[in-house]
Amino acid sequence: MEKQISLVRIFAVFAKIGAFTIGGGYMMVPAIQNEMSRRGWISDEELPDIVAIAQGAPGLLTVNMAIFAGYRLRGVKGSIVATLGSITPPFLIILLIAMLAANFKDNTVVFKILQGVRPVSVAIIAAYTFKLSRTNCRNWWQWVIAGVTLLLVALLKVSPIWILLTLIVLAVALTWQKERRAK
């Protein structure tokens, strides 16, 4: 990793990510991973931790990831600059769209473009999920946790918060029991 990454460069990278990823949070994860690992700013092994922390924190996933990554690169200033970089282009684009939306709200071409973007967004999220699972589910029990979580969230509409809290309690209990047995 570079010794001192400029704040302007951090802003530019996150502005690029914000400007060219349609669909928000999960659509930005692969872009953030690509930009950060290509520059050697954050390793591929660190990124799943950033995603997990960003998901667990209150707020928008993209903003949380920018805060964490920016802080990792340049401290508080880096987190502020990365956050501003990630939100400025989408804010300006949304503002422009809102100002022009009245003129295009019934335009069939715009409607068809948006219909075409939806499946692309789903495919990008699925591809990243597959890549993330291949690098982070190395034991059979991790695959079981991933599968059960998928079923609970997707089919039974269980809140991910309850699943995370349950896993935290189980991890603490199992670790405590293992340490007790070792004594």
C-alpha positions in Angstrom: 0.0 0.0 0.0 1.2 3.5 -0.8 2.6 5.4 2.2 0.4 8.6 1.8 -2.5 8.5 -0.6 -3.7 11.9 -1.4 -7.1 13.0 -0.3 -7.8 14.2 -3.9 -7.1 10.7 -5.2 -9.3 9.1 -2.6 -12.1 11.5 -3.5 -11.6 10.8 -7.2 -11.7 7.1 -6.8 -14.9 7.1 -4.7 -16.5 9.7 -6.9 -15.8 7.4 -9.9 -17.4 4.5 -8.0 -20.4 6.7 -7.0 -20.9 8.0 -10.5 -20.7 4.7 -12.5 -22.5 2.2 -10.3 -26.3 2.1 -10.8 -28.3 0.4 -8.0 -26.6 1.7 -4.9 -25.0 -0.3 -2.0 -24.6 -3.9 -3.2 -23.9 -2.7 -6.7 -21.0 -0.7 -5.4 -19.4 -3.5 -3.5 -17.7 -5.1 -6.6 -16.7 -1.7 -7.8 -15.1 -0.8 -4.5 -13.4 -4.1 -4.3 -12.0 -3.7 -7.8 -10.8 -0.1 -7.3 -9.3 -0.8 -3.8 -7.5 -4.1 -4.6 -6.3 -2.9 -8.0 -4.5 0.0 -6.3 -3.3 -2.1 -3.4 -5.2 0.0 -0.9 -7.1 -2.9 0.7 -6.5 -6.6 0.2 -9.1 -9.0 -1.1 -9.0 -10.7 2.3 -9.8 -7.5 4.1 -12.8 -6.5 1.9 -15.3 -9.1 3.3 -14.6 -7.7 6.8 -15.3 -4.2 5.5 -18.5 -5.4 4.0 -19.6 -7.2 7.2 -18.8 -4.1 9.3 -20.6 -1.8 6.9 -23.7 -4.0 6.8 -23.7 -4.2 10.6 -23.5 -0.5 11.2 -26.5 1.7 10.9 -26.8 3.7 7.7 -26.2 3.2 4.0 -23.9 0.3 3.0 -21.9 2.4 0.5 -21.4 5.3 2.9 -20.4 2.9 5.7 -17.9 1.2 3.3 -16.5 4.6 2.2 -16.1 5.7 5.8 -14.3 2.5 6.8 -12.1 2.4 3.7 -11.3 6.1 3.8 -10.4 5.8 7.5 -8.2 2.8 6.8 -6.4 4.9 4.1 -6.0 8.3 5.8 -7.9 8.4 9.1 -10.8 10.8 9.8 -9.9 13.0 6.8 -9.8 10.0 4.5 -13.2 8.8 5.7 -14.8 12.2 5.2 -13.3 12.6 1.7 -14.2 9.0 0.7 -17.8 9.6 1.9 -18.1 12.9 0.0 -16.7 11.3 -3.1 -19.1 8.4 -3.0 -22.2 10.5 -2.4 -21.6 13.6 -4.5 -22.0 12.1 -8.0 -25.2 10.1 -7.2 -26.6 13.2 -5.4 -26.0 15.4 -8.4 -27.3 12.7 -10.8 -30.5 12.2 -8.8 -31.0 16.0 -8.6 -30.7 16.3 -12.3 -33.0 13.3 -12.9 -35.6 14.8 -10.5 -35.5 18.1 -12.3 -36.0 16.4 -15.7 -38.3 13.5 -14.5 -41.5 15.4 -15.2 -40.5 15.6 -18.9 -39.7 11.8 -19.2 -42.1 10.1 -16.7 -44.2 8.6 -19.5 -41.4 8.0 -21.9 -41.4 4.3 -23.0 -37.7 4.3 -23.9 -36.7 5.4 -20.4 -39.1 2.7 -18.9 -37.5 0.0 -21.1 -34.0 1.1 -20.1 -34.8 0.8 -16.4 -36.4 -2.6 -17.0 -33.1 -3.7 -18.7 -31.0 -2.4 -15.8 -32.8 -4.5 -13.2 -31.6 -7.9 -14.3 -28.1 -6.7 -14.8 -28.1 -5.4 -11.2 -29.3 -8.8 -9.9 -26.6 -10.6 -11.9 -23.8 -8.4 -10.6 -24.9 -8.8 -7.0 -25.2 -12.6 -7.6 -21.7 -12.8 -9.1 -20.2 -10.9 -6.2 -22.0 -13.1 -3.7 -20.7 -16.2 -5.4 -17.1 -14.8 -5.4 -17.4 -13.7 -1.8 -18.8 -17.1 -0.7 -16.0 -19.0 -2.5 -13.3 -17.0 -0.7 -15.0 -16.9 2.7 -16.8 -20.3 3.1 -13.9 -22.7 3.4 -15.4 -25.1 6.0 -18.6 -27.2 5.7 -20.1 -25.4 8.7 -19.6 -22.0 7.0 -21.6 -23.2 4.0 -24.3 -24.5 6.3 -24.5 -21.1 8.1 -24.7 -19.4 4.7 -27.4 -21.7 3.4 -29.5 -21.6 6.5 -29.2 -17.8 6.6 -30.3 -17.6 2.9 -33.3 -19.7 3.6 -34.3 -17.8 6.8 -34.0 -14.4 5.2 -35.3 -15.1 1.7 -38.1 -17.6 2.5 -39.1 -17.0 6.1 -38.4 -13.3 6.1 -36.3 -13.5 9.4 -34.5 -10.3 10.1 -30.7 -10.6 9.5 -30.2 -8.9 12.9 -31.7 -11.9 14.7 -29.5 -14.2 12.8 -26.3 -12.2 13.5 -27.2 -11.9 17.2 -27.8 -15.6 17.4 -24.5 -16.4 15.8 -22.7 -14.0 18.1 -24.2 -15.7 21.2 -23.3 -19.1 19.8 -19.8 -18.1 18.9 -19.2 -16.6 22.4 -20.7 -19.7 24.1 -18.7 -22.2 22.0 -15.5 -20.3 22.6 -16.1 -20.0 26.3 -16.9 -23.8 26.5 -13.8 -24.7 24.4 -11.6 -22.5 26.7 -13.1 -24.1 29.8 -12.4 -27.6 28.5 -8.8 -26.6 27.7 -8.2 -25.6 31.3 
